[in-house]
């Protein structure tokens, strides 16, 4: 069916389950799944060759979450983390387990961009950050006297990694009613522009709520220079 669609020139969308760092080969083993949810796994799962993949869109929350054990350098254990859980409804869909939450980790996202050959990013749950007067983005790690701007070659470093943060102003207003890029608060645009610059790929979509209509498409000029 997939090959017939491709032969007819139809668009085929392959959606990956789970996340890059749960990948059996490239994730934070042993806290991983049993398959390869990176973009390359789409070829194996769908039975097509890599030349058929013409566009890779990465999806990331405006902050970071994780279910269960495993390294998490930017994890928040205080009131800020609780706010992310409550506002983001961060409980597992099937298990009901509370997700761990933390600030956006640009180091991990850079690595995810590499592993998946991402063309662009979609950032979800921007509205969860609406009440924060100050936001933090992890731009590097420090561990053992060294600074890491790319993911360390050995994951054991992640357990001792201290995040290096860049602080940005929040917007402290409701974004759930935003329908186009011009309605985004200026600090929100600057936050997204910073994430884009750190990731090294453009952000093409941003989610401001759980509904289908709450996805804003961004033009190449929407966030200014990156």
C-alpha positions as CSV (number, residue, x, y, z in Angstrom):
1,X,0.0,0.0,0.0
2,X,2.8,2.4,0.9
3,X,4.8,1.6,-2.2
4,X,1.7,2.1,-4.4
5,X,1.1,5.5,-2.8
6,X,4.7,6.5,-3.4
7,X,4.6,5.3,-7.0
8,X,1.5,7.5,-7.6
9,X,3.2,10.5,-6.1
10,X,1.0,10.7,-3.1
11,X,2.1,12.2,0.2
12,X,2.9,9.7,2.9
13,X,3.2,10.7,6.5
14,X,5.1,8.4,8.9
15,X,4.6,9.2,12.6
16,X,7.2,7.9,15.0
17,X,6.2,6.7,18.4
18,X,8.1,7.6,21.6
19,X,11.2,9.7,21.4
20,X,14.8,9.9,20.3
21,X,16.4,9.2,23.6
22,X,14.3,6.1,24.1
23,X,16.0,4.6,21.0
24,X,17.4,1.2,21.6
25,X,20.8,2.1,20.0
26,X,21.1,5.8,20.5
27,X,19.1,6.4,23.7
28,X,20.0,6.5,27.3
29,X,20.3,2.7,27.7
30,X,19.0,0.8,29.6
31,X,16.2,3.3,30.1
32,X,14.9,2.8,26.5
33,X,12.3,1.1,24.5
34,X,12.8,-2.1,22.4
35,X,12.8,-0.4,19.0
36,X,14.3,2.5,17.0
37,X,12.0,5.6,17.1
38,X,14.5,7.8,15.4
39,X,13.7,8.9,11.8
40,X,15.8,6.1,10.4
41,X,13.5,3.6,12.0
42,X,10.7,4.8,9.7
43,X,12.4,3.0,6.8
44,X,12.5,-0.3,8.8
45,X,9.0,0.0,10.1
46,X,7.4,1.0,6.9
47,X,9.5,-1.2,4.6
48,X,10.8,1.6,2.4
49,X,14.3,2.9,1.5
50,X,15.8,6.1,2.8
51,X,15.6,7.8,-0.6
52,X,11.8,8.0,-0.1
53,X,12.2,10.2,3.0
54,X,12.0,13.7,1.8
55,X,11.3,15.7,4.9
56,X,11.9,15.1,8.6
57,X,10.0,17.2,11.2
58,X,11.1,16.9,14.8
59,X,8.5,17.4,17.6
60,X,9.6,18.7,21.0
61,X,7.8,20.3,23.9
62,X,8.7,23.8,24.9
63,X,10.2,22.1,28.0
64,X,11.4,18.6,28.7
65,X,9.6,15.6,30.2
66,X,10.6,12.0,31.0
67,X,8.7,9.0,32.3
68,X,10.5,6.7,34.7
69,X,14.2,6.5,35.5
70,X,17.1,7.7,33.5
71,X,19.5,10.7,33.4
72,X,17.7,14.1,33.3
73,X,20.2,17.0,33.7
74,X,17.6,19.8,33.6
75,X,15.0,18.1,35.9
76,X,13.1,20.4,38.2
77,X,12.0,19.0,41.6
78,X,10.6,22.1,43.2
79,X,7.5,24.4,42.6
80,X,8.5,25.1,39.0
81,X,8.5,21.4,38.1
82,X,5.1,21.0,39.8
83,X,3.7,23.9,37.8
84,X,4.9,22.2,34.6
85,X,3.2,19.0,35.7
86,X,-0.1,20.6,36.6
87,X,-0.3,23.0,33.6
88,X,1.0,20.5,31.1
89,X,-1.1,17.6,32.5
90,X,2.1,15.5,32.6
91,X,0.8,12.1,33.5
92,X,1.2,9.1,31.3
93,X,-1.7,8.5,28.9
94,X,-1.8,4.7,29.5
95,X,-0.1,4.2,32.8
96,X,-1.1,7.4,34.6
97,X,2.4,7.8,35.9
98,X,3.6,11.3,36.7
99,X,6.1,12.6,34.2
100,X,9.4,14.2,35.4
101,X,9.7,17.7,34.0
102,X,12.5,20.2,33.4
103,X,13.7,23.2,31.4
104,X,14.3,22.9,27.6
105,X,17.6,21.1,27.0
106,X,19.3,22.4,23.8
107,X,22.2,20.0,24.1
108,X,19.9,17.0,23.7
109,X,17.9,18.6,21.0
110,X,21.0,19.4,19.0
111,X,21.9,15.7,19.2
112,X,18.3,14.7,18.2
113,X,18.6,17.0,15.2
114,X,21.8,15.2,14.1
115,X,20.4,11.6,14.7
116,X,17.2,12.3,12.8
117,X,18.6,14.6,10.0
118,X,15.8,17.0,11.0
119,X,14.7,19.7,8.5
120,X,12.6,21.6,11.0
121,X,11.0,21.5,14.4
122,X,7.5,21.7,15.8
123,X,7.4,23.0,19.4
124,X,4.3,21.9,21.4
125,X,2.9,23.1,24.7
126,X,4.2,26.7,24.5
127,X,1.1,27.7,26.5
128,X,2.2,25.7,29.5
129,X,5.0,28.4,30.0
130,X,2.4,31.3,30.0
131,X,2.7,31.9,33.8
132,X,6.5,31.9,34.1
133,X,8.1,35.4,34.5
134,X,11.6,33.9,33.6
135,X,12.4,30.9,31.5
136,X,15.7,28.9,31.3
137,X,17.2,27.0,28.4
138,X,20.1,24.6,29.0
139,X,22.8,25.6,26.4
140,X,25.6,23.3,27.7
141,X,26.7,20.9,30.5
142,X,29.6,21.1,32.9
143,X,31.0,17.9,34.3
144,X,34.4,16.9,35.6
145,X,35.8,20.3,34.8
146,X,34.8,20.1,31.2
147,X,32.1,22.0,29.2
148,X,29.9,20.0,26.8
149,X,27.9,21.8,24.1
150,X,27.2,18.5,22.3
151,X,26.0,15.3,24.0
152,X,28.9,13.6,25.8
153,X,30.1,10.4,24.0
154,X,29.4,8.4,27.2
155,X,26.1,8.7,28.9
156,X,27.6,8.3,32.4
157,X,28.6,11.9,32.2
158,X,24.9,12.9,32.1
159,X,24.4,11.7,35.7
160,X,26.9,14.3,37.0
161,X,26.2,17.0,34.4
162,X,25.3,20.5,35.7
163,X,23.3,22.4,33.2
164,X,24.5,25.8,32.0
165,X,21.4,28.0,31.6
166,X,20.5,31.0,29.5
167,X,17.7,33.0,31.1
168,X,15.0,34.6,28.9
169,X,12.0,36.7,29.9
170,X,8.6,35.1,30.0
171,X,5.5,36.7,28.5
172,X,3.0,36.2,31.4
173,X,-0.1,36.2,29.3
174,X,-2.5,33.7,27.8
175,X,-1.4,32.3,24.4
176,X,-4.1,29.7,24.1
177,X,-6.2,32.0,21.8
178,X,-3.3,32.7,19.4
179,X,-4.3,31.8,15.9
180,X,-1.4,33.2,13.8
181,X,2.2,34.2,14.3
182,X,1.5,37.9,14.6
183,X,-0.5,37.3,17.7
184,X,2.3,35.7,19.6
185,X,3.8,37.9,22.4
186,X,7.2,39.3,21.5
187,X,8.9,37.4,24.4
188,X,7.4,34.2,23.1
189,X,8.8,34.9,19.6
190,X,12.2,35.6,21.1
191,X,12.0,32.4,23.1
192,X,11.2,30.4,20.0
193,X,13.9,32.2,18.0
194,X,16.5,31.2,20.7
195,X,15.4,27.6,20.7
196,X,15.7,27.6,16.9
197,X,19.2,29.1,17.0
198,X,20.3,26.6,19.6
199,X,18.9,23.6,17.7
200,X,20.2,24.8,14.4
201,X,17.0,24.2,12.5
202,X,13.9,26.4,11.9
203,X,10.8,26.1,13.9
204,X,7.8,25.8,11.6
205,X,5.0,25.1,13.9
206,X,4.1,25.9,17.5
207,X,1.3,24.4,19.6
208,X,-0.6,26.6,22.1
209,X,-3.1,24.1,23.3
210,X,-4.4,20.5,22.9
211,X,-6.8,21.2,20.0
212,X,-6.1,20.7,16.3
213,X,-6.9,24.4,15.8
214,X,-4.3,25.4,18.4
215,X,-1.3,24.9,16.1
216,X,0.3,28.1,14.7
217,X,2.3,27.9,11.4
218,X,5.4,30.1,11.4
219,X,6.9,31.6,8.3
220,X,10.6,31.8,7.8
221,X,10.7,35.4,8.9
222,X,8.3,35.0,11.8
223,X,11.1,34.7,14.5
224,X,13.5,37.1,12.9
225,X,17.2,36.2,12.6
226,X,18.3,32.9,14.1
